[in-house]
Amino acid sequence: MPATAPTGSGVSRPPAATTQNPKVLYRGLLNEPVRPIRANRRGLTTRGRCLLAGGIAAVICAVILDERDLLRVGILAVAIPVIAWAVTATRRTALTATHQVQPELIRPGTTGRITLTITNAGRGRTRAVEITEAATPDLTAGVHCLLPPLKRGRSGVATYRLQATRRGRFVLGPPRAQMGDPFGTWEDTRNLSAVTEVLVVPSVVALHGMPASAGSRSAASGRTTVGTVGGEPDVGIRPYQRGDDLRTVHWRMSARHDDLMVRLNEPVSHGGATILLDHRAAAHRGTGAGSSLESAITFAASIALHLLTADHRVTLINHGGLVLADGHNIADDVLAALATVEEDQDDEVEKTAAAVPGLLIAVLGDLDPTTARLLVAGRRRSANAIAILLDTPGWDPTADGPPAGTTETAAVLRAGGWRVVVLRRPDDLGQAWRQVCAVGNGYSADRRIS
């Protein structure tokens, strides 16, 4: 196993570790705090410069005072940094570095590891290499270890702990390599060209059930599209299920499939499921992982992945109508887009954000009645619009009250044809989704979009 960087009170001394050659071992870890990354440096150290200056001064004094012993001391003091320069400075060392992050999918609260591999790409043997990598806040504590001399083509490996505390995009590296002579009079310090981005995606909760009816326009994989004549839009068909109205049977397609097929009157080419995320700074409360924005992002990510699992086309947009992800197999795109979402200082909600066909699910923060009326005006009549309204004061106990009345806003949306579910902080997201599926006439959490 590779060495592990000191993350607690103790320091472990590991056995052999290797990536390309089993003979490369760790010398051990240095129980010292990780120092900040500096610029590349090559030359005499402070000790070397002081020794050289002292030696020259001793030689001059020895000549003036005619002291042979002092002359010998001065010559020795001058010789040490000069020899170190002649031996070390004339040797060029080529090092490469790579990061490997495990696990590949990282969410807040995830514990993993980062493997840093240092390879000698030069022609000769290196000296002992001191490796330092600065800490990455909210992700790693950094690493500081000493690798033994590396022969040509051989590698040393440093492994340190990863612990993600929040979502976002993080940058690892560059690692810093430092080599020198045994007396510490000369040093070659450089930053290795290894910078790796780590994406911590939002947490996701399991959801069950789906809204029905207008949401069927998502065109799940269980549906077949049939072209019609006379300029009519495409229609969908599916196998007959017990309880279906016989008047909806598509006899021509039933004869072709040798089985009863049910005609779906809604056009399947007019959209799918759209998830609207409100991430305005003024619409959310709380800070860090406990903010209402993080809850909204988690819910939006969970809904998107839940719909994608059922093979529906999903479009993820924000309050300004900006498309963050769109398509069928876009789970990675959705998570990547939501991983980097931050509070938007723009306080405006675009009316066109609600002007989408099919199923519209809006995850909203604080919303005043005027803005709610904009969403009502922007909604298409044929759209199945659902609003998940966060009661944000629950995420900030010190708040005096919401900037807009949640009850009044919900009433405005309901009057405009929206179905509204109010989400409070103690509420379970899975239960809130079941309310989304059950709210309104003819909708059940047990029914799926067909």
C-alpha positions in Angstrom: 0.0 0.0 0.0 1.2 3.5 -0.7 2.0 5.9 2.1 -0.8 8.0 3.5 -0.3 11.7 4.2 -0.7 12.8 7.8 -4.3 13.7 8.3 -4.6 13.0 12.0 -2.4 12.8 15.0 -0.3 9.9 13.9 2.0 9.3 11.0 2.2 5.8 9.3 5.3 4.4 7.8 4.1 2.2 5.0 5.6 -0.8 3.3 6.6 -1.0 -0.4 4.6 1.1 -2.9 4.9 1.3 -6.6 3.2 2.0 -9.9 5.7 1.2 -12.6 8.5 -0.6 -10.7 8.1 -2.6 -7.5 11.6 -1.6 -6.3 10.6 2.0 -5.6 9.8 2.4 -1.9 8.8 5.3 0.3 11.4 6.8 2.5 8.7 8.0 4.9 6.5 10.9 5.6 7.5 14.2 7.1 5.4 15.2 10.0 5.4 18.9 9.1 2.7 21.3 8.0 2.2 21.7 4.3 3.9 24.9 3.1 2.4 27.3 0.6 3.5 26.8 -3.1 6.3 29.1 -4.2 7.8 29.9 -7.5 10.5 27.7 -9.1 13.9 28.2 -7.6 17.4 26.9 -8.4 20.5 27.9 -6.6 22.3 28.2 -3.2 20.3 28.0 -0.1 20.6 30.5 2.7 22.9 28.1 4.4 25.0 27.8 1.3 25.3 31.5 0.8 26.2 32.1 4.5 28.8 29.3 4.4 30.3 30.7 1.2 30.4 34.3 2.5 31.9 33.1 5.9 34.5 31.0 4.1 35.6 33.9 1.9 35.8 36.2 5.0 37.8 33.5 6.9 40.3 33.2 4.0 40.8 37.0 3.8 41.3 37.2 7.6 43.7 34.2 7.5 45.9 35.9 4.9 45.9 39.2 6.7 46.7 37.6 10.1 48.8 34.8 8.7 46.7 32.1 10.4 47.1 28.8 8.6 44.4 27.0 10.6 41.9 29.7 9.9 42.9 29.5 6.2 42.1 25.7 6.2 38.7 26.3 7.8 37.9 29.1 5.3 38.9 26.9 2.3 36.7 24.1 3.6 33.8 26.4 4.1 34.1 27.8 0.5 34.7 24.3 -1.0 31.5 22.7 0.3 29.0 25.0 -1.5 31.2 25.2 -4.6 31.4 21.4 -4.8 27.6 21.1 -4.2 27.1 23.5 -7.1 29.5 21.6 -9.4 27.8 18.3 -8.7 24.2 19.3 -8.3 23.7 22.3 -10.5 25.2 20.6 -13.6 22.7 17.7 -13.3 19.3 18.4 -14.9 16.5 16.2 -13.5 13.2 15.7 -15.4 10.2 14.7 -13.3 6.6 14.2 -14.3 3.5 13.9 -12.0 0.0 12.6 -12.4 -3.1 12.5 -10.1 -5.6 9.6 -9.8 -8.8 10.3 -7.9 -10.9 7.5 -6.3 -13.8 7.2 -6.3 -14.6 8.7 -9.7 -18.0 10.1 -8.6 -17.6 12.3 -5.6 -20.5 13.8 -3.6 -20.4 15.9 -0.4 -19.5 13.7 2.5 -17.5 11.3 0.2 -14.2 9.9 1.6 -11.7 8.7 -0.9 -8.1 9.0 -1.8 -5.8 10.8 -4.3 -2.8 9.0 -5.7 0.1 11.3 -6.7 2.6 9.5 -9.0 6.1 11.0 -9.5 8.1 9.6 -12.4 11.8 10.2 -13.3 11.7 11.0 -17.0 15.4 12.0 -17.1 18.4 10.1 -18.1 20.1 9.7 -14.7 19.3 8.8 -11.2 17.7 11.5 -9.0 18.5 12.5 -5.5 16.0 12.1 -2.7 12.9 14.2 -3.7 10.8 16.1 -1.2 7.2 16.3 -2.5 4.8 19.0 -1.3 1.3 19.7 -2.4 -0.8 22.4 -0.9 -4.1 21.8 0.8 -7.3 22.2 -1.2 -9.9 23.7 1.1 -13.0 21.6 1.6 -11.4 18.7 -0.3 -7.9 17.6 0.9 -5.3 18.5 3.6 -2.4 18.3 1.1 0.6 16.1 1.3 4.3 16.4 2.3 6.5 13.3 1.9 10.1 12.3 1.0 10.7 9.9 -1.9 14.0 8.0 -2.2 16.3 8.5 -5.2 14.5 7.4 -8.4 16.3 5.6 -11.2 15.5 6.4 -14.8 11.9 5.5 -15.7 10.9 4.6 -12.1 8.2 6.1 -10.1 7.3 6.9 -6.5 3.7 7.2 -5.2 2.2 9.3 -2.6 -1.4 8.7 -1.4 -3.4 11.1 0.7 -7.0 11.4 1.9 -9.8 13.1 0.1 -12.9 14.3 2.0 -15.4 16.4 0.2 -17.5 18.7 2.4 -19.3 20.6 -0.4 -20.1 20.5 -4.1 -18.1 22.5 -6.6 -15.1 22.4 -8.9 -11.7 22.0 -7.2 -8.2 22.1 -8.5 -5.4 19.8 -7.3 -1.8 20.8 -7.7 0.6 21.6 -8.9 2.9 19.4 -6.7 6.2 20.9 -5.7 9.4 18.9 -5.9 12.6 19.9 -4.0 16.0 18.3 -4.3 19.4 19.3 -2.9 22.8 18.2 -1.7 23.3 16.3 1.6 24.6 19.5 3.3 21.6 21.6 2.4 23.7 24.2 0.6 22.1 23.9 -2.8 18.5 23.4 -3.8 16.5 22.8 -7.0 12.8 23.5 -6.3 10.2 23.4 -9.1 6.4 23.1 -9.6 5.6 20.0 -11.6 3.1 20.4 -14.4 0.3 18.3 -12.9 -3.0 20.2 -12.3 -6.2 18.1 -12.0 -9.8 19.3 -11.7 -12.0 17.4 -9.3 -15.8 17.8 -9.6 -17.9 17.3 -6.5 -21.4 16.7 -7.7 -24.6 17.4 -5.7 -26.1 14.8 -3.4 -29.0 12.8 -4.9 -32.0 11.2 -3.0 -34.0 8.3 -4.3 -37.5 9.3 -5.6 -40.5 7.1 -6.4 -43.5 7.8 -8.6 -44.1 10.3 -11.4 -46.7 12.9 -12.4 -48.9 11.7 -15.2 -51.1 13.1 -18.0 -49.4 16.1 -19.6 -46.1 14.7 -18.5 -46.6 11.9 -21.0 -45.1 14.1 -23.7 -41.7 13.2 -22.4 -41.9 10.3 -24.8 -40.4 7.5 -22.7 -38.8 4.6 -24.3 -42.0 2.4 -23.8 -43.8 4.5 -26.4 -43.8 4.2 -30.1 -44.2 7.2 -32.4 -46.6 6.9 -35.4 -46.7 9.3 -38.3 -50.1 10.4 -39.4 -51.4 11.9 -42.6 -53.2 15.2 -43.3 -50.7 17.4 -41.5 -51.6 16.0 -38.1 -48.8 15.8 -35.5 -47.2 12.5 -34.6 -49.0 10.5 -32.1 -47.8 7.9 -29.6 -49.0 4.3 -29.1 -48.3 1.8 -26.3 -49.5 -1.7 -25.5 -53.0 -2.1 -24.2 -53.2 -2.2 -20.4 -56.1 -3.5 -18.3 -58.5 -0.7 -17.6 -57.8 1.3 -20.8 -60.8 2.7 -22.7 -61.5 0.5 -25.7 -62.2 3.7 -27.7 -58.5 4.5 -27.5 -57.4 1.3 -29.2 -55.5 2.0 -32.5 -56.8 -0.9 -34.6 -54.5 -0.4 -37.6 -51.4 -0.6 -35.3 -53.0 -3.5 -33.3 -53.3 -5.5 -36.5 -49.7 -4.7 -37.4 -48.3 -5.7 -34.0 -50.7 -8.6 -33.6 -51.6 -7.2 -30.2 -53.9 -4.4 -28.9 -52.2 -1.0 -29.0 -53.6 2.1 -27.3 -53.5 5.5 -29.1 -52.2 8.4 -27.1 -53.8 11.6 -28.4 -51.1 14.0 -27.2 -48.4 14.8 -29.7 -45.1 13.3 -28.6 -42.9 15.7 -30.5 -43.8 18.8 -28.5 -41.3 18.7 -25.7 -40.6 16.6 -22.6 -39.9 17.3 -19.0 -38.3 20.7 -18.1 -36.8 21.4 -14.7 -36.5 25.0 -13.7 -34.0 25.8 -10.9 -34.3 29.2 -9.2 -30.8 30.0 -7.8 -31.1 33.8 -7.3 -29.2 35.0 -4.3 -32.2 37.0 -3.1 -34.4 33.9 -3.3 -32.4 31.7 -0.8 -31.3 31.8 2.8 -28.7 30.1 4.9 -25.1 29.4 4.1 -23.0 26.5 3.1 -24.3 23.0 2.9 -27.3 23.9 5.1 -28.6 26.6 2.8 -31.9 26.5 1.0 -30.0 26.7 -2.3 -28.2 23.4 -1.6 -31.6 21.8 -0.9 -33.0 23.2 -4.1 -30.0 21.9 -6.1 -30.3 18.5 -4.5 -34.0 18.3 -5.3 -33.4 19.4 -8.9 -30.7 16.9 -9.4 -32.8 14.1 -7.9 -35.8 14.9 -10.1 -33.6 15.1 -13.2 -31.9 11.8 -12.6 -35.2 10.2 -11.7 -36.8 11.2 -15.0 -33.7 10.2 -16.9 -33.8 6.8 -15.3 -37.3 6.4 -16.8 -35.8 7.3 -20.2 -37.5 10.7 -20.5 -36.1 13.7 -22.3 -35.1 16.3 -19.7 -34.2 19.9 -20.1 -32.6 21.7 -17.1 -32.9 25.5 -17.1 -32.4 28.3 -14.6 -34.6 31.2 -13.6 -33.3 33.2 -16.5 -34.2 30.6 -19.1 -30.5 29.5 -19.6 -30.3 25.8 -20.6 -27.9 24.0 -18.4 -28.4 20.5 -19.8 -30.7 18.9 -22.4 -31.3 15.5 -23.8 -32.0 11.8 -22.9 -28.8 10.4 -21.6 -27.4 13.4 -19.8 -27.1 12.3 -16.2 -23.4 13.3 -16.2 -24.2 16.7 -17.8 -26.9 17.4 -15.2 -24.6 16.7 -12.3 -21.7 18.6 -13.8 -23.9 21.6 -14.5 -25.4 21.6 -11.0 -22.0 21.1 -9.3 -20.9 24.6 -10.3 -24.1 26.5 -9.8 -23.7 29.5 -7.5 -26.0 32.2 -6.2 -27.0 34.5 -9.1 -27.0 38.2 -8.1 -29.5 39.0 -10.8 -32.9 39.2 -9.1 -35.0 38.9 -12.2 -37.0 35.8 -13.3 -37.6 35.6 -17.0 -41.2 35.1 -18.1 -40.0 32.9 -21.0 -38.5 30.4 -18.5 -42.0 29.0 -17.9 -42.9 29.0 -21.6 -42.0 25.4 -22.2 -44.2 22.5 -23.5 -44.9 19.2 -21.7 -44.1 18.8 -18.0 -42.6 21.8 -16.2 -41.3 21.3 -12.7 -40.0 24.5 -11.1 -37.9 24.4 -7.9 -38.3 27.9 -6.5 -37.0 29.9 -3.6 -38.5 33.1 -2.2 -41.0 34.4 -4.8 -43.0 37.5 -4.6 -46.5 37.6 -6.0 -45.5 39.9 -8.9 -42.9 37.4 -10.1 -45.3 34.6 -9.6 -47.7 36.3 -11.9 -44.9 36.4 -14.5 -44.5 32.7 -14.4 -48.3 32.3 -14.6 -48.4 34.5 -17.7 -45.5 32.6 -19.3 -46.9 29.1 -18.8 -48.4 27.5 -21.9 -51.9 26.3 -21.5 -51.1 22.8 -22.6 -48.2 22.5 -20.1 -48.4 20.6 -16.9 -46.8 23.0 -14.5 -45.7 22.0 -11.0 -44.0 24.4 -8.5 -42.0 23.2 -5.6 -41.9 26.3 -3.4 -39.2 26.4 -0.7 -40.3 28.1 2.6 -36.8 29.5 3.0 -37.0 31.1 6.5 -36.7 27.6 7.8 -33.1 27.5 6.5 -32.2 30.7 8.4 -33.6 30.6 11.9 -32.3 34.2 12.6 -34.4 35.6 9.8 -37.3 37.9 10.7 -39.5 36.5 8.0 -39.7 35.8 4.3 -39.4 38.8 1.9 -42.6 37.5 0.2 -45.5 35.6 1.7 -45.3 32.0 0.7 -49.0 31.4 1.1 -49.9 34.4 -1.1 -47.4 33.3 -3.8 -48.7 29.7 -3.7 -52.2 31.0 -4.1 -51.2 33.1 -7.2 -49.6 30.1 -8.8 -52.5 27.8 -8.1 -54.9 30.4 -9.5 -52.8 30.5 -12.7 -53.0 26.7 -13.3 -49.9 25.6 -11.4 -49.9 22.8 -8.9 -47.9 23.8 -5.9 -46.1 21.9 -3.2 -44.5 23.9 -0.3 -41.3 22.4 1.0 -40.0 23.2 4.4 -36.6 22.4 5.9 -37.6 19.4 8.1 -39.6 17.8 5.2 -38.2 14.7 3.5 -37.5 15.2 -0.2 -38.8 11.8 -1.1 -42.1 12.6 0.7 -42.3 16.0 -1.0 -41.9 14.3 -4.4 -44.7 11.9 -3.6 -46.8 15.0 -2.9 -45.8 16.4 -6.3 -47.0 13.1 -7.9 -50.2 13.0 -6.0 -51.3 16.7 -6.0 -54.2 17.6 -8.3 -57.1 15.6 -9.6 -56.3 12.3 -11.4 -52.6 12.2 -10.2 -51.2 9.4 -8.1 -47.8 8.7 -6.8 -48.2 5.2 -8.0 -48.8 6.2 -11.6 -45.9 6.6 -14.0 -45.6 8.7 -17.1 -46.5 6.4 -20.0 
